[in-house]
Amino acid sequence: AERLANVRGAFRVRDPQAVAGRGIVLIDDVMTTGATLDACARALKRAGARTVTTVTLARASAERRSTG
């Protein structure tokens, strides 16, 4: 929740006409909480994107692993 609050409103689309009516793909190498992708997707949808699809290569685990 804290991360989501930190990035809410942090992103905006400079040229809404560039995304209006288009399908957008957001690519993230590692997704931790998903807050950044969510905030970016919301900004794109507000700017008129038809769809926003997210693709991530890996997801950070919530579990902490002990090595010793």
N, CA, C and O atoms as a GROMACS GRO file, in nm:
protein
  272
    1ALA      N    1   0.083  -0.120   0.000
    1ALA     CA    2   0.000   0.000   0.000
    1ALA      C    3   0.087   0.126   0.000
    1ALA      O    4   0.054   0.226  -0.064
    2GLU      N    5   0.200   0.119   0.072
    2GLU     CA    6   0.288   0.236   0.079
    2GLU      C    7   0.349   0.267  -0.057
    2GLU      O    8   0.355   0.383  -0.098
    3ARG      N    9   0.394   0.163  -0.128
    3ARG     CA   10   0.452   0.183  -0.260
    3ARG      C   11   0.348   0.239  -0.356
    3ARG      O   12   0.378   0.329  -0.435
    4LEU      N   13   0.226   0.188  -0.350
    4LEU     CA   14   0.119   0.237  -0.436
    4LEU      C   15   0.093   0.385  -0.410
    4LEU      O   16   0.073   0.462  -0.503
    5ALA      N   17   0.094   0.424  -0.284
    5ALA     CA   18   0.074   0.564  -0.250
    5ALA      C   19   0.189   0.651  -0.302
    5ALA      O   20   0.168   0.766  -0.342
    6ASN      N   21   0.312   0.596  -0.301
    6ASN     CA   22   0.429   0.672  -0.346
    6ASN      C   23   0.424   0.702  -0.496
    6ASN      O   24   0.470   0.808  -0.538
    7VAL      N   25   0.370   0.611  -0.576
    7VAL     CA   26   0.372   0.631  -0.721
    7VAL      C   27   0.240   0.682  -0.777
    7VAL      O   28   0.233   0.717  -0.895
    8ARG      N   29   0.137   0.686  -0.696
    8ARG     CA   30   0.007   0.736  -0.745
    8ARG      C   31   0.022   0.881  -0.789
    8ARG      O   32   0.066   0.966  -0.712
    9GLY      N   33  -0.014   0.907  -0.912
    9GLY     CA   34  -0.005   1.042  -0.966
    9GLY      C   35   0.134   1.081  -1.012
    9GLY      O   36   0.156   1.195  -1.054
   10ALA      N   37   0.229   0.989  -1.005
   10ALA     CA   38   0.368   1.021  -1.041
   10ALA      C   39   0.391   1.022  -1.192
   10ALA      O   40   0.492   1.076  -1.238
   11PHE      N   41   0.301   0.963  -1.268
   11PHE     CA   42   0.320   0.952  -1.412
   11PHE      C   43   0.210   1.025  -1.487
   11PHE      O   44   0.095   1.030  -1.444
   12ARG      N   45   0.249   1.084  -1.600
   12ARG     CA   46   0.150   1.148  -1.686
   12ARG      C   47   0.195   1.128  -1.831
   12ARG      O   48   0.312   1.104  -1.858
   13VAL      N   49   0.101   1.138  -1.920
   13VAL     CA   50   0.128   1.124  -2.063
   13VAL      C   51   0.145   1.264  -2.119
   13VAL      O   52   0.055   1.346  -2.109
   14ARG      N   53   0.260   1.290  -2.177
   14ARG     CA   54   0.287   1.424  -2.230
   14ARG      C   55   0.205   1.455  -2.355
   14ARG      O   56   0.164   1.569  -2.376
   15ASP      N   57   0.180   1.354  -2.435
   15ASP     CA   58   0.107   1.374  -2.560
   15ASP      C   59  -0.008   1.273  -2.567
   15ASP      O   60   0.006   1.167  -2.627
   16PRO      N   61  -0.123   1.305  -2.506
   16PRO     CA   62  -0.235   1.212  -2.504
   16PRO      C   63  -0.280   1.165  -2.642
   16PRO      O   64  -0.330   1.054  -2.656
   17GLN      N   65  -0.262   1.248  -2.745
   17GLN     CA   66  -0.301   1.207  -2.880
   17GLN      C   67  -0.217   1.089  -2.929
   17GLN      O   68  -0.261   1.012  -3.015
   18ALA      N   69  -0.098   1.074  -2.875
   18ALA     CA   70  -0.009   0.965  -2.916
   18ALA      C   71  -0.060   0.829  -2.866
   18ALA      O   72  -0.025   0.726  -2.924
   19VAL      N   73  -0.141   0.828  -2.761
   19VAL     CA   74  -0.190   0.701  -2.707
   19VAL      C   75  -0.341   0.683  -2.723
   19VAL      O   76  -0.391   0.571  -2.710
   20ALA      N   77  -0.412   0.789  -2.752
   20ALA     CA   78  -0.559   0.783  -2.761
   20ALA      C   79  -0.604   0.676  -2.860
   20ALA      O   80  -0.565   0.676  -2.977
   21GLY      N   81  -0.688   0.587  -2.811
   21GLY     CA   82  -0.745   0.483  -2.895
   21GLY      C   83  -0.653   0.367  -2.928
   21GLY      O   84  -0.691   0.277  -3.002
   22ARG      N   85  -0.533   0.368  -2.875
   22ARG     CA   86  -0.435   0.263  -2.907
   22ARG      C   87  -0.428   0.157  -2.797
   22ARG      O   88  -0.465   0.181  -2.682
   23GLY      N   89  -0.379   0.042  -2.836
   23GLY     CA   90  -0.344  -0.062  -2.740
   23GLY      C   91  -0.198  -0.044  -2.703
   23GLY      O   92  -0.112  -0.036  -2.791
   24ILE      N   93  -0.170  -0.037  -2.575
   24ILE     CA   94  -0.035  -0.011  -2.526
   24ILE      C   95   0.016  -0.133  -2.451
   24ILE      O   96  -0.059  -0.197  -2.377
   25VAL      N   97   0.144  -0.167  -2.471
   25VAL     CA   98   0.209  -0.275  -2.397
   25VAL      C   99   0.317  -0.213  -2.308
   25VAL      O  100   0.408  -0.146  -2.358
   26LEU      N  101   0.306  -0.236  -2.178
   26LEU     CA  102   0.409  -0.193  -2.082
   26LEU      C  103   0.496  -0.314  -2.051
   26LEU      O  104   0.446  -0.422  -2.022
   27ILE      N  105   0.627  -0.295  -2.055
   27ILE     CA  106   0.720  -0.404  -2.027
   27ILE      C  107   0.804  -0.366  -1.907
   27ILE      O  108   0.862  -0.257  -1.901
   28ASP      N  109   0.811  -0.457  -1.810
   28ASP     CA  110   0.891  -0.436  -1.689
   28ASP      C  111   0.980  -0.557  -1.670
   28ASP      O  112   0.934  -0.671  -1.681
   29ASP      N  113   1.108  -0.536  -1.643
   29ASP     CA  114   1.198  -0.649  -1.628
   29ASP      C  115   1.165  -0.731  -1.503
   29ASP      O  116   1.154  -0.854  -1.511
   30VAL      N  117   1.150  -0.665  -1.389
   30VAL     CA  118   1.116  -0.735  -1.265
   30VAL      C  119   1.004  -0.659  -1.195
   30VAL      O  120   1.018  -0.541  -1.165
   31MET      N  121   0.894  -0.728  -1.170
   31MET     CA  122   0.783  -0.666  -1.099
   31MET      C  123   0.795  -0.700  -0.951
   31MET      O  124   0.805  -0.817  -0.914
   32THR      N  125   0.794  -0.597  -0.868
   32THR     CA  126   0.804  -0.620  -0.724
   32THR      C  127   0.663  -0.614  -0.666
   32THR      O  128   0.605  -0.719  -0.634
   33THR      N  129   0.607  -0.496  -0.651
   33THR     CA  130   0.472  -0.484  -0.595
   33THR      C  131   0.366  -0.466  -0.703
   33THR      O  132   0.248  -0.489  -0.679
   34GLY      N  133   0.408  -0.424  -0.822
   34GLY     CA  134   0.314  -0.395  -0.928
   34GLY      C  135   0.262  -0.252  -0.925
   34GLY      O  136   0.185  -0.212  -1.013
   35ALA      N  137   0.304  -0.175  -0.826
   35ALA     CA  138   0.254  -0.039  -0.810
   35ALA      C  139   0.294   0.052  -0.926
   35ALA      O  140   0.214   0.133  -0.971
   36THR      N  141   0.417   0.038  -0.973
   36THR     CA  142   0.462   0.124  -1.083
   36THR      C  143   0.384   0.093  -1.211
   36THR      O  144   0.339   0.184  -1.280
   37LEU      N  145   0.369  -0.036  -1.242
   37LEU     CA  146   0.291  -0.074  -1.360
   37LEU      C  147   0.148  -0.024  -1.348
   37LEU      O  148   0.090   0.024  -1.446
   38ASP      N  149   0.090  -0.036  -1.231
   38ASP     CA  150  -0.047   0.007  -1.209
   38ASP      C  151  -0.060   0.158  -1.232
   38ASP      O  152  -0.153   0.204  -1.298
   39ALA      N  153   0.034   0.235  -1.175
   39ALA     CA  154   0.027   0.380  -1.190
   39ALA      C  155   0.046   0.422  -1.336
   39ALA      O  156  -0.021   0.513  -1.384
   40CYS      N  157   0.138   0.355  -1.406
   40CYS     CA  158   0.158   0.386  -1.548
   40CYS      C  159   0.035   0.350  -1.630
   40CYS      O  160  -0.007   0.428  -1.716
   41ALA      N  161  -0.022   0.235  -1.603
   41ALA     CA  162  -0.141   0.192  -1.677
   41ALA      C  163  -0.257   0.288  -1.654
   41ALA      O  164  -0.331   0.319  -1.748
   42ARG      N  165  -0.273   0.333  -1.532
   42ARG     CA  166  -0.381   0.428  -1.502
   42ARG      C  167  -0.362   0.559  -1.579
   42ARG      O  168  -0.458   0.615  -1.633
   43ALA      N  169  -0.238   0.607  -1.584
   43ALA     CA  170  -0.210   0.732  -1.657
   43ALA      C  171  -0.240   0.714  -1.806
   43ALA      O  172  -0.295   0.803  -1.870
   44LEU      N  173  -0.203   0.600  -1.860
   44LEU     CA  174  -0.228   0.574  -2.002
   44LEU      C  175  -0.378   0.563  -2.030
   44LEU      O  176  -0.425   0.614  -2.132
   45LYS      N  177  -0.453   0.497  -1.942
   45LYS     CA  178  -0.598   0.486  -1.961
   45LYS      C  179  -0.665   0.623  -1.950
   45LYS      O  180  -0.756   0.654  -2.026
   46ARG      N  181  -0.621   0.705  -1.854
   46ARG     CA  182  -0.676   0.841  -1.842
   46ARG      C  183  -0.648   0.923  -1.967
   46ARG      O  184  -0.727   1.010  -2.004
   47ALA      N  185  -0.536   0.895  -2.033
   47ALA     CA  186  -0.499   0.968  -2.154
   47ALA      C  187  -0.572   0.914  -2.277
   47ALA      O  188  -0.557   0.969  -2.387
   48GLY      N  189  -0.650   0.807  -2.260
   48GLY     CA  190  -0.731   0.758  -2.370
   48GLY      C  191  -0.685   0.629  -2.435
   48GLY      O  192  -0.740   0.590  -2.538
   49ALA      N  193  -0.587   0.562  -2.377
   49ALA     CA  194  -0.545   0.433  -2.433
   49ALA      C  195  -0.664   0.337  -2.432
   49ALA      O  196  -0.738   0.330  -2.334
   50ARG      N  197  -0.682   0.264  -2.541
   50ARG     CA  198  -0.792   0.168  -2.552
   50ARG      C  199  -0.768   0.051  -2.456
   50ARG      O  200  -0.858   0.014  -2.380
   51THR      N  201  -0.648  -0.005  -2.460
   51THR     CA  202  -0.612  -0.114  -2.371
   51THR      C  203  -0.468  -0.093  -2.323
   51THR      O  204  -0.388  -0.030  -2.391
   52VAL      N  205  -0.438  -0.147  -2.206
   52VAL     CA  206  -0.301  -0.149  -2.155
   52VAL      C  207  -0.273  -0.291  -2.109
   52VAL      O  208  -0.340  -0.343  -2.020
   53THR      N  209  -0.173  -0.351  -2.169
   53THR     CA  210  -0.131  -0.487  -2.134
   53THR      C  211   0.007  -0.478  -2.072
   53THR      O  212   0.093  -0.405  -2.120
   54THR      N  213   0.028  -0.553  -1.963
   54THR     CA  214   0.159  -0.552  -1.899
   54THR      C  215   0.228  -0.686  -1.919
   54THR      O  216   0.165  -0.792  -1.915
   55VAL      N  217   0.359  -0.679  -1.940
   55VAL     CA  218   0.442  -0.798  -1.956
   55VAL      C  219   0.560  -0.783  -1.863
   55VAL      O  220   0.627  -0.680  -1.863
   56THR      N  221   0.587  -0.885  -1.783
   56THR     CA  222   0.704  -0.883  -1.696
   56THR      C  223   0.787  -1.008  -1.720
   56THR      O  224   0.734  -1.114  -1.753
   57LEU      N  225   0.918  -0.994  -1.704
   57LEU     CA  226   1.008  -1.107  -1.724
   57LEU      C  227   1.023  -1.189  -1.597
   57LEU      O  228   1.045  -1.310  -1.604
   58ALA      N  229   1.011  -1.125  -1.482
   58ALA     CA  230   1.024  -1.196  -1.354
   58ALA      C  231   0.944  -1.121  -1.249
   58ALA      O  232   0.915  -1.002  -1.262
   59ARG      N  233   0.910  -1.192  -1.145
   59ARG     CA  234   0.839  -1.132  -1.032
   59ARG      C  235   0.919  -1.158  -0.906
   59ARG      O  236   0.960  -1.271  -0.880
   60ALA      N  237   0.942  -1.054  -0.828
   60ALA     CA  238   1.014  -1.068  -0.702
   60ALA      C  239   0.929  -1.148  -0.604
   60ALA      O  240   0.808  -1.128  -0.595
   61SER      N  241   0.993  -1.237  -0.533
   61SER     CA  242   0.924  -1.320  -0.436
   61SER      C  243   0.903  -1.244  -0.306
   61SER      O  244   0.990  -1.168  -0.263
   62ALA      N  245   0.788  -1.265  -0.245
   62ALA     CA  246   0.760  -1.203  -0.117
   62ALA      C  247   0.832  -1.276  -0.004
   62ALA      O  248   0.850  -1.221   0.105
   63GLU      N  249   0.872  -1.399  -0.030
   63GLU     CA  250   0.940  -1.477   0.072
   63GLU      C  251   1.086  -1.436   0.084
   63GLU      O  252   1.152  -1.406  -0.016
   64ARG      N  253   1.134  -1.436   0.205
   64ARG     CA  254   1.277  -1.409   0.229
   64ARG      C  255   1.344  -1.545   0.252
   64ARG      O  256   1.299  -1.625   0.334
   65ARG      N  257   1.450  -1.568   0.179
   65ARG     CA  258   1.518  -1.696   0.192
   65ARG      C  259   1.645  -1.680   0.275
   65ARG      O  260   1.723  -1.587   0.254
   66SER      N  261   1.663  -1.770   0.366
   66SER     CA  262   1.780  -1.768   0.453
   66SER      C  263   1.890  -1.853   0.391
   66SER      O  264   1.863  -1.961   0.338
   67THR      N  265   2.013  -1.804   0.397
   67THR     CA  266   2.125  -1.880   0.340
   67THR      C  267   2.212  -1.941   0.448
   67THR      O  268   2.321  -1.991   0.420
   68GLY      N  269   2.167  -1.937   0.567
   68GLY     CA  270   2.262  -1.988   0.656
   68GLY      C  271   2.232  -2.031   0.786
   68GLY      O  272   2.322  -2.074   0.858
   0.00000   0.00000   0.00000
